[in-house]
């Protein structure tokens, strides 16, 4: 079984993560993204084992790469503090992605990716002009 075809838990699959990170899909599953960052941010405060860090890191990397263009596309329409937040989040996410490119995933890297993923999904939900694909309200996305 190849790395690309191996399925994972309910957090998603490697194939989905690869499709997201390659930018081949314009749609995403907001609920799956939330489950992934929730597993890190509200995972009971335990540091994931190295294999789990790599798996979660790969999923989060794909989610961040999928969400960044959508948020970047609406930055010019956003006004005030939300615009500054969006620019800050995109810049931080880019720096984090560059730092994890080709390197082993550290616990701090996974935490940072989860944080940026959550912020990007919230910004996308609030400012892209469409509801999340899982039907949640903007308030539900900002937990």
N, C-alpha and C positions, 0 to 999 in steps of 0.2 A: 504494500500500500504506500503510495507516495505521500509526501507532506501536503501537497495541494489537495488531495482527495480525502485525506483523513478527516473524519467528522469529529467535532468536539461536543462538549456538553450543551446545554440549552443556551449558552452564551453566543453560539454561532459556529461557523465552520471556518476552516482555513481558507477554503475556496471563496467564501463571502468576504473575508478580510482581504484576500489578494485582489478580488474584483474591486473592492472599495479603494484599496491603495493604488491600483493602476488607473483609477479614474474612469473605468469603463462603464460605470453605472451612474445615472443621474438621480436615482431614487435610493432611499434608505429606509430601514426599519427602526423608527425612533424607540420602540419598546426594547428591541435587542440592544441598541446602544445604551439605553438606561440600565438594563440588566448588567451589561459589562462594566460600566463605571460604578454601579452600585456594589458589585462584587469586590471592588477595590476600596472605594470610599467608605462603605458601611459593612465591610467584611469582618467585623469583629475586632479590628485593630491588630490582627496577626499579620506578620510579614509572610507573603506567599513563598513557597519553596521555589528554587530556581526554575524548574520546569513550568510551574504554574505562572511565574513571573513572565517567562518567555511567551507563554500562550496568551495571557491577558495583555501583555505588552503588544503582541502582534495584532490582536483584535483592536485594541485602542488606537494603535498607530494607523490602522486602516480606517477606523471611524473618524479620527481627526483629519486625515487626508481627504476623506470624502466630504466632511462638513466645511472645511476651510474655504473652498471656492464659493460655496453658497453664501457664507457670511461675508466674504470679501466682496461679492457682487452687490451686496446691499449696503455696504459701508457708506457710500456717498449719499444714500437716501436717509440714513440714520442721522439724527441731530443730537447735539448736547452731549451729556455724559455717556449715553449709550454708545455714541460713535467713538469716544475716547476708549471706552472699555473694549469695544470690538477691535480697534486697532491694537491695543495692548495685548489682548488675548491671541490674536493672529500672530503678532510678533513673537510672543512667548512660545506659542505652539510650534512655530517654525524653528526657533532656537532649540527646543526640546527634541524635535524630530531630527535635526542635524546632529545633536549630541548622541542619539541612540542609533544612528545609522551605522550598521555593521558592528556595533559593540554589544557585549552581553547586557541584558536588561537588568538594571539595579532596581531595588525596591523603590527608591526615590523617583526613578524614571517612570515607573508604572504609575505611581501616585500622581506625578505631574501630568502624565498623559490623561489619566482619568479626570483630573481637575479641568484641564483644557477641553477635553471632550464634553464634559458637562456644561461648561461655559459656552462652547460653540453651539451645542444643541439648543441651549436656552436662547441665545442670540438669534439663531436661525428661526426658531419657533416664533419669537416675538417680532421679528422684522422682515422675514422673507415674504410675507403676504399670503401664507398658506398655513393651514392647520397641520400639525404633526400627522404623519401617515398612520399612526396607531389610534387617532381620534381623541387623544387627550387634549385638554385645554392648556393654554399657556401657563396657567397656575400650576397644573400638575407637572409640567416640565421643569418648574423652578423649585423643586423640593430640595 
